[in-house]
Amino acid sequence: MYQQMIFVNLPVNDLDASKKFFTELGYALNPQFSDENAASVVISDTIVAMLLTKPFYATFTKKEISDATKTSEVMLCLSAESRAKVDELVEKAAAAGGTVSEKVQEMDFMYGRAFDDLDGHTWEVVWMDPSAIEG
């Protein structure tokens, strides 16, 4: 059965630093789709983050590239298998140089935290109680 994928394309200031950041979070790079202009970060079987140098990113759009440290266009949200895994990923991001949001989302059925990567892109990490999802 076909599984739809998502490729999140993100402009980055320093490709090598961004590759190091995401590998320190535990993600693998796919060398087949990586070069001096781009790095393919495998988040899961169906999620890939494409880190693109700003000049290369600019070849795909006529729009101005926003500064994610000053403006927000998108928040990326990853699911986690437990509250502990939420904390683990956010702590890895902090150790790798990311900026952790002090805001914690905590409800009976959900727990979430967020961090900004080296370029200011916001990544939320959320755990949801499976029994709440099942109805």
Disulfide bonds with the S-S distance in Angstrom:
none
